[in-house]
Amino acid sequence: MAVAQVADRELHRNPAAIAAGIAALTAAFGKRVVTSQSVREQHGNTLTWVPNQPPDAVVYPQNTDDVQKIVRICAEHGVPIIPFGVGTSLEGHVNAPLGGISVDFRDMNKVLTVHAEDLDCVIEPGITRKALNEYLRDSGVFFPIDPGADATLGGMAATRCSGTNAVRYGTMKDNVIALEVVMANGEVMQTARRAKKTSAGYDLTRLMVGSEGTLGVITKLTLKLSGIPEAISGGVCPFPSVEACCNATIHTIQSGIPVARIELLDALQVKAVNMHSKLGLPETPLLFLEFHGTEASVAEQSERFGEIAGEFGGGPFTWATRPEERSRLWEARHHAALSNLALRPGAQIVATDVCVPISRLAECVTETQADIAASRLLAPIVGHVGDGNFHLTLLVDMSDADEVKRAKGMAQRLVERALAMDGTCTGEHGVGQGKMQYLLAEHGAPAIAAMAAIKRALDPQNIMNPGKIVALD
Amino acid sequence: MAVAQVADRELHRNPAAIAAGIAALTAAFGKRVVTSQSVREQHGNTLTWVPNQPPDAVVYPQNTDDVQKIVRICAEHGVPIIPFGVGTSLEGHVNAPLGGISVDFRDMNKVLTVHAEDLDCVIEPGITRKALNEYLRDSGVFFPIDPGADATLGGMAATRCSGTNAVRYGTMKDNVIALEVVMANGEVMQTARRAKKTSAGYDLTRLMVGSEGTLGVITKLTLKLSGIPEAISGGVCPFPSVEACCNATIHTIQSGIPVARIELLDALQVKAVNMHSKLGLPETPLLFLEFHGTEASVAEQSERFGEIAGEFGGGPFTWATRPEERSRLWEARHHAALSNLALRPGAQIVATDVCVPISRLAECVTETQADIAASRLLAPIVGHVGDGNFHLTLLVDMSDADEVKRAKGMAQRLVERALAMDGTCTGEHGVGQGKMQYLLAEHGAPAIAAMAAIKRALDPQNIMNPGKIVALD
């Protein structure tokens, strides 16, 4: 089965079909179909160096029936459908390379049911992670997945994202119990029931999680929730080198300490965080940590971690005992990418990520640091080191063609380095358009052929977010 | 898309094609192709009331190349391929309703690599869970998934099984990192790299886990391992009712106690275990528990659980402090199904399972107990209660047609009851042939159509374990 990469060929849009589709949508949804230039551009990719490819129109559904109607109209006219949350994806997931309709879930942002006894909830896709946790605040439960941005849960499921808590709580793959999905044929599919586990047939939930809107449009999510820990403690621990950070992390995890967060910042990233968030941290490789449990258990975890850190020349481990101190630390961590602008005002931020087996992490990070230096680039590193996943925030002067070229070359070598270490081209950002070119090298031809066969089987017209993950001939 | 259930139609085998396939296999593999009646029958379903449908031949591959060759020969002749581990599946997964070739992984049972630093290993599919843990014994890590039987890891992945540790360690879905799969077209697919997480494309790993050999043949597994806990404590706690057991479990999980095992036995099951394993337990609903962690943390977990148990009229919580005492308890738990034969010597055991949201568990179990009594049947209940999953071991006199009919009716009502509670027809046994008839009611037509479309896309000839999960027209 032949699979073409978008880069290999011209994508063709069909303006007449799109115009007919927009007319039909406007007849059905009136002012909830918007075609103004500014709204359209806002719904194309606006972050990183993936160019903005705006959709031809944006439509705002209010319920599953609306989405079903939109999909049916688009299917009838052969018009591409691009689901849109808040647009924080980094690899061009929301772009419209063939034109088409952006389906914006702004108005589908409700919590439908919270089953506290079952530790789950049912929500609409347009709610953001912060809004969900705000809603859950007094119910003793929370949703742990926290990408840097305040993304929507629909988008988070679609990109299989994770964040700082993943080392303990898993990724979206582990925290989505079931989905309602409008398929390309307009049918509304339930992927699973609300039971905590099942062996009843193919795992359609996991197939949809991470499929980036290319197999269907998510209209409802049943999410696993976690109990708010009785005690949380956290802090910061400096190390003499990135390698020492990584080794301390490996030993922490191997020794069974159920660390909730363990985040690496390289010295340059610490400098940026200090400039932006005024934390006064030592400008050396650091681990940010958090432990969840009972009072006694978090104390024990912290103590044991302190001992391991000492073995690798790290320390002292400084506790952030007061909640506001801890919040400040994690706020700073979540703003790490943005804070890098302080290092080079006026530059554009280009974020990328890879993930490798944890035993190769130190090597991968230090080789990457050397490559950054050799490429005369500025790119702080921050990592979900417990998972072997790290991010590079390239600070690029987009008007300098040579620098852009050097940055792109470096990003490509980063992926090649990760693949050579049995890693993946993206741990949590997703494929979108930006990483399509690496999938063949990562997975091999049989897997790409299987992905394409599944795509064709479930979306024979290729209208569901076409030109992402696998492009079809 | 029309999808037929096997029950709805006659399945046709093609004896000429099968004979030609066996001849070609024999030319390639000589004595490693076996067609004797006894070996063939041993490779059909031998447990429960699903009738034995033996394959036409059994072949024993020694490596991936052999499996590829087998699949290519079978594809050329249009002969069904049924992967076989040790035959402990319960729903007719290994039966050959259309005839065909059983691929027995007896000789592919090696541990290929253990990456202790990364907490993973690469193995062949024919190794059993006990053999794997025996191999890992001195390396500080273990593989936690433990179905009752000493199943092969290939079979465990194929059926998405779980067991007593799932409440803490997850199911096979959570513990398989990557698979090597020979696809229906003979290509060898890698589903993923060894990185702990990835967002790089469709989750082919999770699609293959639980697909019961209907989408491809697993030839290699990369498994997640866990550190052997520093301390383990466990014990037994009696309760006045099944409902009290369930409520104590809900509160234990909600309060964030990271219980490793929490297993319900109803009074009848306790009686059977006492008879078989001579444990002298009080014959009332019980929870068997186990806590993993540091010395301090398991002590704290046990204490907190004891308090919760007290709130629901349970207790005293009796610790099994010595390892041999604990082993005896869990050995007895793993033999629970078998031990039931002591209650009715000569009866046949028919095991079935469902899974519901934990808030509905008490209701589901007590209604089921009432149904068992009203149906004049003997069927002890044992459950992975932390997951809302429970098993019924029906003790059936197969020569009594009326009793068999009553038992089948009760098993069907059990599934209907679970589905009405937003549960699943099988939490961990899988679909095979035995639960196909319930998938439509559980998932709805759009999901079944999607499963059938995927099956058709990846196995257009319908040679991969046909007649299981979704039967195609």
Interface residues (C-beta under 8 A of the other chain):
Chain A: H115 A116 E117 D118 L119 D120 G140 T159 R160 C161 S162 A166 G170 T171 K173 D174 M183 E187 V188 M189 Q190 T191 A192 R193 R194 A195 K196 K197 T198 S199 A200 G201 Y202 D203 L204 R206 L207 V209 G210 S211 L215 S226 G227 P229 E230 I250 I253 Q254 S255 G256 P258 G293 T294 A296 S297 E300 R304 C355 V356 P357 I358 S359 D387 G388 N389 A418 L419 D422 G423 T424 C425 T426 G427 E428 H429 G430 V431 K435 Y438 L439 E442 H443 G444 A445 P446 A447 I448 A449 A450 M451 A453 I454 R456 A457 L458 I469 V470
Chain B: H115 A116 E117 D118 L119 D120 G140 T159 R160 C161 S162 A166 G170 T171 K173 D174 M183 E187 V188 M189 Q190 T191 A192 R193 R194 A195 K196 K197 T198 S199 A200 G201 Y202 D203 L204 R206 L207 V209 G210 S211 L215 S226 G227 P229 E230 I250 I253 Q254 S255 G256 P258 G293 T294 A296 S297 E300 R304 C355 V356 P357 I358 S359 D387 G388 N389 A418 L419 D422 G423 T424 C425 T426 G427 E428 H429 G430 V431 K435 Y438 L439 E442 H443 G444 A445 P446 A447 I448 A449 A450 M451 A453 I454 R456 A457 L458 I469 V470
